[in-house]
Each structure stands twice: as structure tokens, then as C-alpha cells.
Amino acid sequence: MSTHQRFLHLQSLRVRRIKIERTIKDTIFISLGVLSAGFGLKGFLLPNNFLDGGVMGISLLTNVVTGIDLSYLVVIINFPFIIIAYTQVSRLFAIKTMVAILLLALCLAFIEFPMITDDHLLIAFFGGFFLGAGIGLSIRGGSVIDGTEVLAIYTSRKTTLTVGDIILFFNIIIFSVAAYLLNIETALYAILTYLVASKTVDFVVHGIEEYTSVMIVSEKSEEIKVAITEKMGRGFTVLKGKSGYGKKGHRSKDLDIIFSVVTRLELQKFKTEIAKIDEDAFVVENSINDIKGGMIKKRPLED
């Protein structure tokens, strides 16, 4: 076997290993997500006729009004969104979503969960928490068990509305219908459940740490680089730039633009270290959801 053939063989093995590892992780995330959502529904929301937002909220509301088994409603009401996912996202995503929803339906039909409490506040909070954790874990596994996000993405491509606007509008309709068909108190608890679930989804998908990318333009870039590595224990990337028009007028001078990423908890210390070196440095901050690689997830240097 030639060197080139050996390289291609090793590369093929590496790609195969990565795919297998990804499949195993996705399977674990989706399975845990289904169990968590099932526990939130059957242990808290369903026995007490509580609601949530999104497609799951429609399923729960239909169950309360008509008495149709929730396991059927979850599949039937989500089916159009699986079709949208197939056409608008990807075939693999649609297949994973279909499998996740079918697993959730089977979980609701055959797995018995005990009713945990009849306290309304605890039901709204922990029902939303476990349901949100289930949705978040399924997203981490590359699927969804609630088609609201798929509808929002599809609609946002056809209109000027953002995904957040569409989800908000969608849920306002659900809660309004719930208030009309049932009562205002149920609708208010549904809003509380939805808020807890949405925050839990964010927590599960994005993690406990929020990351911020920072871009620094300064004539003292060399000192700032030293501070980032030696005092913050973080890495950086240097972008080559040229100064333009500012408060000192037009200047044409080559300079280094420093790009780095820190956690939200480290941001103030990071900015303080920059200010110690150059109070006039131009600093741009941007929130980011998640990152991979680099030094950001390694333990920073201690003071």
C-alpha cells in the first residue's frame, strides 16, 4: 500500500469513527430527551390538565378538550412539521425528528410515570423544566420533539418576521384559545410552564456558560496579547488590519486586530486588563452560543 493510499485509508477510518461517535451521542441525547419529556408530561402536566406552548401545547390542549390520547396527538399534530423539516432543513434531520416523536409517543403510551404533585406552582415549574430538558436534549441529538421551531424557521424565510417573533405569535394564539376554552388561570399557568421550559431548553442546548467574542483594535496590541495569554490564560487570533478615519482624523497605518473568546463570567476581568493597557482601545463584543476547539474550554489561569 502506497503512502497516499495509506493516508486515504486512515482518513476514511477517522471519518467513520467520527460518524459512529456522533450517532451514539445523538442516540443517547434523543433517548434521554424522550424520557425527560415523557416524565414531565405524565408526571406533572397531563394528570393535572396543564398546558405548555408550541406544538406540544396544541397537543395538550386538544387532549384536554377532546380526550384523545396524547400519544396519538403528538404524532398527528407534529407530522406536518416533519414534512416541513424534510423540505426546509434536511432529510437526516426529518428522519431523526420522526424517530424522536415516535419514541415519545411510545413512551407516553407504554411507560408509566407516577403523578408527583398536585400543587399548581410545582406542576408548572417542574413540568416545564423536565419538558424543556427533553426538548433541549433532543435538539442536542439533532432532532426536535416539538415542531414549533421548524414552523418558525420555515415562516421566517417567507416573511420579514424573525423566528422569535413567530414563536411568540404562535404561543399567544395558543394561550388565548386556552383562556377561552378552559379558563384564564389555566392559560396563566401554561405561560409559566412555557417560560420555564424555554429557559431550560436554552440551558441544555447552550450550557451553563455563555460565551462572548471580543475584537480589540489598539496600537498597544502586543501588550494586550501578553495580558490575554499570561493573565487570562486564553488564546487569541490576530487579524491584519489598517486604521481608517477616527477622532484623530484619517490615518493609514497597519495594525493587529485581536480576536478572542471568553466566558460571560470572565468578560469584566478581560475588559479591565485591556483598560489597564489602553483605555482608548476599540473593543467590540458579540454574544455567541457555543464554540469548539481552542483554549476557551480549558481552565483559565488563576489570579
PLY file of the C-alpha trace (Angstrom):
ply
format ascii 1.0
element vertex 303
property float x
property float y
property float z
element edge 302
property int vertex1
property int vertex2
end_header
0.00 0.00 0.00
1.44 3.36 -1.05
1.76 6.33 1.29
-1.13 8.10 -0.43
-3.36 5.03 -0.18
-2.45 4.62 3.49
-3.35 8.26 4.09
-6.73 7.86 2.38
-7.40 4.68 4.36
-6.59 6.36 7.68
-8.72 9.36 6.74
-11.62 7.07 5.86
-11.29 5.31 9.23
-11.22 8.65 11.04
-14.37 9.86 9.25
-16.11 6.58 10.03
-15.13 6.80 13.70
-16.44 10.36 13.96
-19.75 9.34 12.36
-20.15 6.38 14.73
-19.35 8.53 17.78
-21.82 11.19 16.58
-24.53 8.56 16.05
-24.01 7.13 19.54
-24.14 10.60 21.13
-27.25 11.55 19.16
-28.97 8.32 20.19
-28.18 8.91 23.87
-29.33 12.55 23.74
-32.60 11.71 21.96
-33.34 8.78 24.30
-32.73 10.86 27.41
-34.75 13.70 25.90
-37.74 11.44 25.24
-37.64 10.05 28.79
-37.34 13.52 30.33
-40.20 14.93 28.24
-42.33 11.87 28.99
-41.71 12.29 32.71
-42.59 15.99 32.57
-45.80 15.26 30.69
-47.08 12.18 32.55
-45.63 13.01 35.96
-46.77 16.64 36.08
-48.71 18.21 33.20
-51.02 15.56 31.79
-52.66 14.29 35.04
-53.44 17.87 36.07
-54.69 19.14 32.67
-51.82 21.62 32.44
-50.64 23.10 29.15
-47.44 24.29 27.52
-46.67 26.38 24.47
-45.79 25.29 20.95
-46.99 22.17 19.19
-46.88 20.29 22.49
-49.26 22.92 23.88
-51.67 22.28 21.00
-51.46 18.54 21.68
-52.14 19.01 25.39
-55.00 21.44 24.73
-56.58 19.03 22.22
-56.22 16.21 24.76
-57.95 18.25 27.47
-60.81 19.32 25.19
-61.40 16.07 23.26
-59.93 13.35 25.47
-57.93 11.83 22.57
-54.82 10.01 23.79
-51.80 12.32 23.84
-49.54 9.67 22.29
-51.62 9.83 19.09
-51.90 13.60 19.11
-48.13 14.09 19.43
-47.56 12.15 16.20
-50.54 13.51 14.25
-50.02 17.19 15.06
-46.25 17.04 14.56
-46.46 15.17 11.25
-46.89 18.30 9.04
-43.83 19.81 10.70
-41.80 16.70 9.89
-42.71 17.27 6.22
-41.59 20.91 6.52
-38.34 19.76 8.17
-37.72 17.38 5.26
-38.13 20.13 2.66
-36.62 23.06 4.55
-33.85 21.62 6.76
-32.57 18.21 5.70
-33.61 14.62 5.18
-31.48 13.38 8.10
-32.97 15.97 10.46
-36.50 14.98 9.41
-35.77 11.27 9.95
-34.28 11.92 13.41
-37.25 14.12 14.30
-39.72 11.45 13.17
-37.91 8.80 15.23
-37.80 11.07 18.31
-41.52 11.87 18.07
-42.44 8.20 17.60
-40.30 7.28 20.62
-42.04 9.98 22.67
-45.45 8.62 21.59
-44.39 5.09 22.62
-43.06 6.44 25.91
-46.39 8.16 26.64
-48.34 5.05 25.66
-46.42 2.34 27.47
-44.20 3.78 30.21
-45.95 4.56 33.48
-44.72 7.58 35.44
-46.10 8.37 38.90
-48.00 11.60 39.45
-45.56 13.66 41.52
-47.65 16.50 42.93
-50.94 18.36 42.65
-49.52 21.73 43.66
-50.13 24.06 40.71
-46.93 26.05 41.06
-44.76 22.93 41.33
-46.55 21.38 38.35
-45.95 24.44 36.17
-42.31 24.77 37.21
-41.10 21.17 37.21
-43.36 20.09 34.37
-41.87 22.87 32.27
-38.37 22.01 33.48
-38.47 18.32 32.52
-40.30 19.00 29.26
-37.79 21.74 28.38
-34.89 19.45 29.28
-36.35 16.80 26.98
-36.72 19.25 24.09
-33.19 20.57 24.68
-31.64 17.11 24.80
-33.41 16.12 21.58
-32.04 19.26 19.91
-28.56 18.29 21.09
-29.21 14.96 19.39
-30.03 16.64 16.08
-33.83 16.44 16.21
-36.88 18.10 17.75
-39.91 16.70 19.57
-41.84 19.94 19.15
-42.36 21.25 15.62
-42.71 24.92 16.58
-39.09 25.74 15.75
-39.40 24.08 12.33
-42.52 26.13 11.52
-40.82 29.31 12.73
-37.75 28.71 10.54
-39.94 27.99 7.50
-42.14 31.06 8.05
-39.20 33.38 8.72
-37.81 32.50 5.28
-41.08 33.54 3.67
-41.74 36.73 5.66
-39.85 39.58 7.33
-40.60 38.19 10.80
-37.85 36.66 12.92
-38.00 33.15 14.40
-38.58 34.64 17.86
-41.47 36.78 16.59
-43.18 33.78 15.02
-42.83 31.57 18.10
-44.19 34.39 20.30
-47.16 34.98 17.98
-47.82 31.22 17.77
-47.90 30.88 21.56
-50.08 33.96 22.08
-52.72 32.25 19.93
-52.43 29.00 21.92
-52.69 30.71 25.30
-55.62 32.85 24.12
-57.50 29.77 22.93
-56.73 28.03 26.23
-58.10 31.01 28.16
-61.29 30.95 26.05
-61.91 27.18 26.07
-60.77 26.45 29.61
-60.10 29.38 31.94
-57.68 32.25 32.41
-55.91 30.58 35.35
-55.01 27.55 33.22
-53.71 29.85 30.50
-51.57 31.78 33.00
-50.05 28.56 34.37
-49.44 27.49 30.77
-47.45 30.68 30.20
-45.40 29.96 33.33
-44.78 26.38 32.14
-43.70 27.64 28.74
-41.29 30.21 30.22
-39.63 27.58 32.43
-39.43 25.13 29.51
-37.91 27.69 27.13
-35.26 28.73 29.64
-34.43 25.08 30.31
-34.06 24.46 26.58
-31.58 27.35 26.36
-29.68 25.99 29.35
-29.46 22.45 27.94
-28.60 23.50 24.38
-26.12 26.29 25.14
-24.77 25.15 28.50
-24.24 26.96 31.77
-21.54 29.21 30.35
-22.34 31.93 27.88
-19.54 32.90 25.54
-18.64 36.33 24.25
-16.36 37.05 21.33
-14.23 40.16 21.73
-12.48 42.10 18.98
-9.85 44.64 20.07
-8.30 47.38 17.96
-5.39 49.06 19.73
-1.97 50.46 18.99
-0.76 48.56 22.04
-1.76 45.18 20.67
1.49 43.46 21.66
0.96 44.25 25.36
-2.67 43.16 25.13
-1.62 39.84 23.59
0.67 39.21 26.55
-2.11 40.07 29.02
-4.58 37.71 27.30
-2.19 34.75 27.44
-0.37 35.38 30.74
-3.06 37.00 32.89
-6.23 35.49 31.41
-4.86 32.15 30.24
-6.75 32.48 26.97
-5.82 32.29 23.32
-6.41 34.78 20.54
-6.30 35.18 16.78
-4.60 38.11 15.06
-6.33 39.71 12.10
-4.33 42.06 9.94
-5.98 45.46 9.54
-5.39 49.08 8.71
-6.54 52.14 10.64
-9.06 54.41 8.96
-10.94 57.52 9.98
-11.37 58.25 13.68
-11.42 61.11 16.17
-7.83 61.94 15.23
-8.75 62.19 11.56
-7.78 59.89 8.72
-4.74 57.69 9.26
-3.32 54.88 7.19
-1.38 52.56 9.46
-1.14 48.77 9.60
-2.15 47.25 12.92
-3.11 43.95 14.53
-6.77 43.33 15.35
-7.05 40.84 18.20
-9.95 38.38 18.26
-10.59 36.30 21.38
-13.42 34.45 23.12
-14.14 34.42 26.87
-16.97 33.27 29.10
-19.51 35.76 30.37
-18.03 35.47 33.88
-14.56 36.39 32.61
-15.68 39.31 30.46
-15.32 42.09 33.03
-11.85 40.95 34.07
-10.90 40.74 30.39
-12.06 44.32 29.75
-10.28 45.52 32.88
-6.98 44.05 31.70
-7.43 45.80 28.33
-8.25 49.11 30.02
-5.10 48.86 32.16
-3.05 48.80 28.97
-5.06 51.08 26.68
-8.13 52.96 27.87
-8.77 54.17 24.31
-8.80 50.68 22.78
-11.73 49.99 20.48
-13.50 46.90 21.86
-16.39 45.12 20.16
-18.35 42.38 21.98
-20.69 39.77 20.48
-22.64 37.01 22.22
-22.14 33.54 20.78
-23.96 30.29 21.52
-21.21 27.71 21.63
-17.69 27.02 20.46
-15.43 24.08 19.76
-11.67 23.76 19.99
-9.13 26.33 21.09
-8.37 27.19 24.70
-11.76 28.51 25.79
-12.98 25.33 27.49
-9.71 24.77 29.29
-9.21 26.03 32.83
-8.04 29.67 32.82
-5.09 30.93 34.83
-5.77 31.87 38.44
-5.08 35.33 39.79
0 1
1 2
2 3
3 4
4 5
5 6
6 7
7 8
8 9
9 10
10 11
11 12
12 13
13 14
14 15
15 16
16 17
17 18
18 19
19 20
20 21
21 22
22 23
23 24
24 25
25 26
26 27
27 28
28 29
29 30
30 31
31 32
32 33
33 34
34 35
35 36
36 37
37 38
38 39
39 40
40 41
41 42
42 43
43 44
44 45
45 46
46 47
47 48
48 49
49 50
50 51
51 52
52 53
53 54
54 55
55 56
56 57
57 58
58 59
59 60
60 61
61 62
62 63
63 64
64 65
65 66
66 67
67 68
68 69
69 70
70 71
71 72
72 73
73 74
74 75
75 76
76 77
77 78
78 79
79 80
80 81
81 82
82 83
83 84
84 85
85 86
86 87
87 88
88 89
89 90
90 91
91 92
92 93
93 94
94 95
95 96
96 97
97 98
98 99
99 100
100 101
101 102
102 103
103 104
104 105
105 106
106 107
107 108
108 109
109 110
110 111
111 112
112 113
113 114
114 115
115 116
116 117
117 118
118 119
119 120
120 121
121 122
122 123
123 124
124 125
125 126
126 127
127 128
128 129
129 130
130 131
131 132
132 133
133 134
134 135
135 136
136 137
137 138
138 139
139 140
140 141
141 142
142 143
143 144
144 145
145 146
146 147
147 148
148 149
149 150
150 151
151 152
152 153
153 154
154 155
155 156
156 157
157 158
158 159
159 160
160 161
161 162
162 163
163 164
164 165
165 166
166 167
167 168
168 169
169 170
170 171
171 172
172 173
173 174
174 175
175 176
176 177
177 178
178 179
179 180
180 181
181 182
182 183
183 184
184 185
185 186
186 187
187 188
188 189
189 190
190 191
191 192
192 193
193 194
194 195
195 196
196 197
197 198
198 199
199 200
200 201
201 202
202 203
203 204
204 205
205 206
206 207
207 208
208 209
209 210
210 211
211 212
212 213
213 214
214 215
215 216
216 217
217 218
218 219
219 220
220 221
221 222
222 223
223 224
224 225
225 226
226 227
227 228
228 229
229 230
230 231
231 232
232 233
233 234
234 235
235 236
236 237
237 238
238 239
239 240
240 241
241 242
242 243
243 244
244 245
245 246
246 247
247 248
248 249
249 250
250 251
251 252
252 253
253 254
254 255
255 256
256 257
257 258
258 259
259 260
260 261
261 262
262 263
263 264
264 265
265 266
266 267
267 268
268 269
269 270
270 271
271 272
272 273
273 274
274 275
275 276
276 277
277 278
278 279
279 280
280 281
281 282
282 283
283 284
284 285
285 286
286 287
287 288
288 289
289 290
290 291
291 292
292 293
293 294
294 295
295 296
296 297
297 298
298 299
299 300
300 301
301 302
